[in-house]
Amino acid sequence: MIRNGWHKCGGDMNRFKNILFVAETTVDQASALARAVSLAERNLADLTIIDVIPAVGGAYYEGLTTSRRAALEALIEPYQIRVKIECRILMGTPFLEIIRAVLRNEHDLVIKAAETPGFMKRIFGSDDMHLLRKCPSPVWLMKPPEKSTYTRILAAIDFDPLNSTGEEKGLNQEILKLASSLALSEDASLHLVHAWDVFAEGTIGARASGTPQSLEAYAEREHLLHQNCLYGLGETLREYLSEEAYDNLSLHFHLPKGPAKQVIAALAAELQADLVVMGTVARTGISGLIIGNTAEAILEQLPCSVLAIKPPSFQTPVKITG
């Protein structure tokens, strides 16, 4: 269980005080901006909207800057009476400039409408995947048209019942805090899901000594182990929230058997989830710290918006100056 470091609180979404909204000109982003404005308004947060123009030069860039700024100002004009929004036009590689803006201005949340899927029919485009891999702050990618209210939120929790690390616990804390707070504020049901499998099930089954009864008993022990840990996280959530908040939370548990990269997205589709809150597990590769293979496979299949959170120790490979 992950009690250490938690504090009683009825809602953690108000932790966001400096929100960055990234313009995505390839889709209708009005509904995503409306949600960003509502979040900033509720939390008395600063809200900045940026548009990044790929590196060009000369008079063409100046004219493009003028037209893109005019488009941004028209986009935010209906909301200026509710919240002050700062507009900025940047030039360069989009995902790099977005992350550099996060680093320079200490934005604690990035919101963006998801790019139009390419020929591979992936939900998230290349800049989106770069943000999910490398942006140090939480990234909320909204699939247009974004709903004004959520009905079902799915929180994907990953853990090793026998060898849970501090990094894993910290990431699960963040997922549960944000998902439960958002579910309460939206009056949405919260679905905690943990994908489990039987370690070396195929190898054990191939052994002559492995009887069907022994294999079944082994699988049932594994199932109970994961189930107890998942329910334990539910009890931890009860301790984190106020008693009243927990009683108002419509909480459901799901323990599908199979690889996470297959069952998480399938469950999200089955439940018709509006949002999936999940962690991205960093690993070291040739290009530095990048998103884990399993998390990336899940993200590519999701039929809905996603709020992706990095582990506490994550360090972006992007530098403020290129």
C-alpha positions as CSV (number, residue, x, y, z in Angstrom):
1,M,0.0,0.0,0.0
2,I,1.1,3.6,-0.6
3,R,0.1,5.6,2.4
4,N,3.4,7.4,3.0
5,G,3.5,11.0,1.8
6,W,-0.3,11.4,1.3
7,H,-2.4,14.1,2.9
8,K,-6.1,14.4,3.4
9,C,-7.6,16.3,0.6
10,G,-10.8,16.5,-1.3
11,G,-9.4,17.4,-4.7
12,D,-5.9,17.6,-6.1
13,M,-6.7,19.1,-9.5
14,N,-6.2,22.6,-7.9
15,R,-2.5,21.8,-7.7
16,F,-2.3,23.2,-11.3
17,K,-1.5,26.9,-11.1
18,N,0.4,27.6,-14.4
19,I,-1.3,25.8,-17.3
20,L,0.1,25.8,-20.9
21,F,-2.4,25.2,-23.7
22,V,-0.7,24.3,-27.0
23,A,-2.5,25.3,-30.2
24,E,-3.1,22.4,-32.7
25,T,-4.2,23.9,-36.0
26,T,-5.0,20.6,-37.7
27,V,-8.1,19.9,-35.6
28,D,-11.1,21.8,-34.1
29,Q,-9.6,22.7,-30.7
30,A,-12.4,24.9,-29.4
31,S,-13.7,22.2,-27.0
32,A,-10.2,21.5,-25.6
33,L,-9.6,25.2,-25.0
34,A,-13.0,25.5,-23.2
35,R,-12.0,22.7,-20.8
36,A,-8.6,24.4,-20.2
37,V,-10.3,27.7,-19.5
38,S,-12.7,26.0,-17.0
39,L,-9.8,24.3,-15.2
40,A,-7.8,27.6,-15.0
41,E,-10.9,29.4,-13.8
42,R,-11.6,26.9,-11.0
43,N,-8.0,26.9,-9.8
44,L,-7.3,30.6,-10.2
45,A,-4.4,29.4,-12.4
46,D,-2.4,31.3,-15.0
47,L,-3.2,30.2,-18.6
48,T,-0.9,30.6,-21.5
49,I,-1.6,29.6,-25.1
50,I,1.2,29.1,-27.5
51,D,1.5,28.3,-31.2
52,V,4.8,27.0,-32.6
53,I,5.7,27.7,-36.2
54,P,8.2,25.4,-37.8
55,A,11.5,27.2,-38.5
56,V,11.2,29.5,-41.5
57,G,12.6,32.8,-42.4
58,G,12.2,36.3,-43.8
59,A,9.1,38.2,-44.6
60,Y,7.1,34.9,-44.9
61,Y,7.7,34.2,-41.2
62,E,6.6,37.7,-40.2
63,G,3.4,37.4,-42.1
64,L,2.7,33.9,-40.8
65,T,3.4,35.1,-37.2
66,T,0.9,37.9,-37.7
67,S,-1.8,35.6,-39.1
68,R,-1.3,32.9,-36.5
69,R,-1.4,35.5,-33.6
70,A,-4.7,36.9,-35.0
71,A,-6.1,33.3,-35.1
72,L,-5.1,32.7,-31.5
73,E,-6.6,36.0,-30.3
74,A,-9.9,35.2,-32.1
75,L,-9.8,31.7,-30.5
76,I,-9.5,33.1,-26.9
77,E,-11.6,36.2,-27.3
78,P,-14.8,34.6,-26.0
79,Y,-13.0,33.6,-22.8
80,Q,-11.1,36.8,-21.9
81,I,-13.9,38.0,-19.7
82,R,-13.5,34.9,-17.6
83,V,-9.8,34.4,-17.3
84,K,-6.7,36.3,-18.5
85,I,-4.9,34.3,-21.3
86,E,-1.4,35.2,-22.5
87,C,-0.7,34.4,-26.1
88,R,2.8,33.6,-27.5
89,I,4.0,32.6,-30.9
90,L,7.2,30.6,-31.0
91,M,9.4,29.3,-33.9
92,G,11.3,26.0,-34.1
93,T,10.6,22.3,-33.8
94,P,7.2,22.2,-32.1
95,F,7.7,19.6,-29.4
96,L,11.1,21.0,-28.4
97,E,9.8,24.6,-28.1
98,I,6.8,23.4,-26.1
99,I,9.0,21.5,-23.6
100,R,11.4,24.5,-23.4
101,A,8.4,26.7,-22.6
102,V,7.5,24.3,-19.8
103,L,11.1,24.5,-18.5
104,R,11.4,28.2,-18.8
105,N,8.1,29.2,-17.3
106,E,7.6,26.2,-14.9
107,H,4.2,25.2,-16.4
108,D,2.7,22.4,-14.3
109,L,0.3,21.1,-16.9
110,V,0.3,20.9,-20.7
111,I,-3.1,20.7,-22.5
112,K,-3.4,20.0,-26.2
113,A,-5.9,18.7,-28.7
114,A,-4.6,15.5,-30.1
115,E,-3.3,15.6,-33.6
116,T,-5.2,14.2,-36.5
117,P,-4.3,10.4,-36.9
118,G,-2.0,9.6,-39.8
119,F,-2.2,6.8,-42.2
120,M,-1.4,4.4,-39.4
121,K,-4.7,5.5,-37.8
122,R,-3.0,6.2,-34.5
123,I,-4.8,8.5,-32.1
124,F,-1.7,10.5,-31.3
125,G,0.6,12.1,-33.9
126,S,4.4,12.6,-33.7
127,D,4.5,15.8,-31.7
128,D,2.1,14.3,-29.3
129,M,4.2,11.2,-28.8
130,H,7.3,13.3,-28.3
131,L,5.5,15.3,-25.5
132,L,4.4,12.0,-23.9
133,R,8.0,10.7,-24.0
134,K,9.9,13.8,-23.0
135,C,7.7,16.6,-21.4
136,P,8.4,16.7,-17.6
137,S,4.9,18.0,-16.6
138,P,1.7,16.0,-16.9
139,V,0.3,16.1,-20.5
140,W,-3.4,16.1,-21.1
141,L,-4.1,15.2,-24.7
142,M,-7.8,15.7,-25.6
143,K,-9.4,13.9,-28.5
144,P,-11.6,16.3,-30.4
145,P,-14.4,17.0,-29.9
146,E,-13.6,17.0,-26.2
147,K,-16.6,16.5,-23.9
148,S,-17.6,19.4,-21.7
149,T,-18.2,16.9,-18.9
150,Y,-16.9,13.4,-18.3
151,T,-19.0,10.3,-17.3
152,R,-16.4,7.6,-16.9
153,I,-12.7,8.0,-16.0
154,L,-10.3,5.1,-16.1
155,A,-7.1,5.1,-14.0
156,A,-4.5,2.5,-15.1
157,I,-2.4,1.3,-12.2
158,D,0.7,-0.8,-12.6
159,F,2.5,-2.5,-9.7
160,D,4.5,-5.6,-8.8
161,P,2.8,-7.2,-5.8
162,L,6.0,-8.7,-4.5
163,N,8.6,-6.0,-5.3
164,S,7.0,-2.6,-5.4
165,T,9.5,0.3,-5.8
166,G,9.4,3.8,-4.4
167,E,9.2,5.1,-8.0
168,E,6.2,2.9,-8.7
169,K,4.5,4.0,-5.5
170,G,5.0,7.7,-6.2
171,L,3.6,7.3,-9.7
172,N,0.6,5.5,-8.5
173,Q,0.0,8.2,-5.9
174,E,-0.2,10.8,-8.6
175,I,-2.5,8.7,-10.8
176,L,-4.9,8.1,-8.0
177,K,-4.9,11.7,-6.7
178,L,-5.6,13.3,-10.1
179,A,-8.0,10.7,-11.3
180,S,-10.1,10.7,-8.1
181,S,-10.1,14.5,-7.9
182,L,-11.2,14.8,-11.5
183,A,-13.9,12.2,-11.1
184,L,-15.3,14.0,-8.1
185,S,-15.3,17.4,-9.8
186,E,-16.9,15.9,-12.9
187,D,-19.4,13.7,-10.9
188,A,-18.0,10.8,-13.0
189,S,-17.4,7.2,-12.1
190,L,-13.8,6.2,-11.5
191,H,-12.6,2.8,-12.7
192,L,-9.3,1.5,-11.3
193,V,-7.8,-1.0,-13.7
194,H,-4.7,-3.2,-13.2
195,A,-3.7,-5.7,-15.9
196,W,-2.2,-8.9,-14.5
197,D,-0.8,-12.1,-15.9
198,V,0.7,-15.4,-14.5
199,F,4.5,-15.2,-14.6
200,A,6.0,-18.0,-16.8
201,E,2.6,-19.6,-17.2
202,G,3.5,-21.2,-20.5
203,T,6.8,-22.6,-19.2
204,I,5.2,-24.1,-16.1
205,G,2.4,-25.6,-18.2
206,A,5.0,-27.3,-20.5
207,R,6.6,-29.1,-17.6
208,A,5.5,-32.7,-17.2
209,S,5.1,-32.2,-13.4
210,G,2.6,-29.4,-13.9
211,T,-0.9,-30.9,-13.5
212,P,-4.0,-28.9,-14.5
213,Q,-4.9,-28.7,-10.8
214,S,-1.6,-27.3,-9.8
215,L,-1.5,-24.8,-12.6
216,E,-5.0,-23.6,-11.7
217,A,-4.1,-23.2,-8.1
218,Y,-1.0,-21.3,-9.0
219,A,-3.0,-18.9,-11.3
220,E,-5.6,-18.4,-8.6
221,R,-2.9,-17.4,-6.0
222,E,-1.5,-14.9,-8.5
223,H,-4.9,-13.5,-9.1
224,L,-5.6,-13.1,-5.4
225,L,-2.2,-11.4,-4.9
226,H,-2.9,-8.8,-7.5
227,Q,-6.5,-8.4,-6.4
228,N,-5.5,-7.7,-2.8
229,C,-3.0,-5.1,-3.9
230,L,-5.6,-3.4,-6.2
231,Y,-8.2,-3.3,-3.4
232,G,-5.5,-2.0,-1.1
233,L,-5.0,0.9,-3.4
234,G,-8.7,1.6,-3.0
235,E,-8.4,1.6,0.7
236,T,-5.4,4.0,0.4
237,L,-7.7,6.3,-1.7
238,R,-10.2,6.2,1.1
239,E,-7.5,7.4,3.5
240,Y,-6.3,10.1,1.2
241,L,-9.7,11.6,0.5
242,S,-12.1,12.9,3.1
243,E,-14.7,10.4,4.2
244,E,-17.4,12.4,2.5
245,A,-15.5,12.6,-0.7
246,Y,-14.8,8.9,-0.8
247,D,-18.5,8.1,-0.1
248,N,-19.4,10.3,-3.1
249,L,-16.9,8.6,-5.3
250,S,-18.4,6.0,-7.7
251,L,-15.5,3.6,-7.6
252,H,-15.1,0.4,-9.6
253,F,-12.3,-2.2,-9.8
254,H,-11.2,-4.1,-12.9
255,L,-8.6,-6.8,-12.9
256,P,-8.3,-8.1,-16.5
257,K,-5.9,-10.9,-17.2
258,G,-3.5,-10.5,-20.1
259,P,-0.8,-8.1,-21.3
260,A,-1.5,-4.5,-20.4
261,K,-0.8,-3.3,-23.9
262,Q,-3.8,-5.4,-25.1
263,V,-6.4,-5.2,-22.3
264,I,-6.2,-1.6,-21.1
265,A,-7.2,0.0,-24.4
266,A,-9.9,-2.7,-24.9
267,L,-11.4,-2.0,-21.5
268,A,-11.4,1.8,-22.2
269,A,-13.4,1.1,-25.3
270,E,-15.7,-1.3,-23.6
271,L,-16.5,1.2,-20.8
272,Q,-16.7,4.0,-23.3
273,A,-14.3,5.9,-21.0
274,D,-13.9,9.7,-21.6
275,L,-10.5,9.9,-20.1
276,V,-7.6,7.5,-19.2
277,V,-5.2,8.6,-16.5
278,M,-2.0,6.7,-16.7
279,G,1.7,6.8,-15.9
280,T,4.5,6.7,-18.4
281,V,7.5,4.6,-17.3
282,A,10.8,6.1,-18.2
283,R,13.7,3.9,-19.4
284,T,17.1,4.7,-20.7
285,G,17.6,4.4,-24.4
286,I,19.8,5.8,-27.2
287,S,17.9,9.1,-27.2
288,G,17.7,9.4,-23.4
289,L,14.7,9.0,-21.2
290,I,11.7,7.9,-23.3
291,I,8.3,6.5,-22.7
292,G,8.1,2.8,-21.8
293,N,7.1,0.4,-24.6
294,T,4.0,-0.9,-22.9
295,A,2.7,2.6,-22.1
296,E,3.4,3.8,-25.7
297,A,1.5,0.7,-27.1
298,I,-1.5,1.5,-24.9
299,L,-1.5,5.2,-25.8
300,E,-1.5,4.4,-29.5
301,Q,-4.7,2.4,-29.2
302,L,-6.8,4.5,-26.8
303,P,-10.1,5.7,-28.2
304,C,-10.4,8.7,-25.8
305,S,-8.5,11.5,-24.2
306,V,-5.5,10.8,-21.9
307,L,-3.8,12.5,-19.0
308,A,-0.3,11.1,-18.8
309,I,2.0,11.5,-15.8
310,K,5.7,11.0,-15.5
311,P,7.4,9.2,-12.6
312,P,8.7,11.5,-9.8
313,S,12.3,11.2,-10.8
314,F,11.8,11.8,-14.5
315,Q,14.3,14.2,-16.1
316,T,13.7,15.4,-19.6
317,P,16.5,15.1,-22.1
318,V,15.4,18.4,-23.7
319,K,17.5,21.5,-22.7
320,I,16.2,25.0,-22.5
321,T,18.7,26.1,-25.2
322,G,19.2,23.9,-28.2
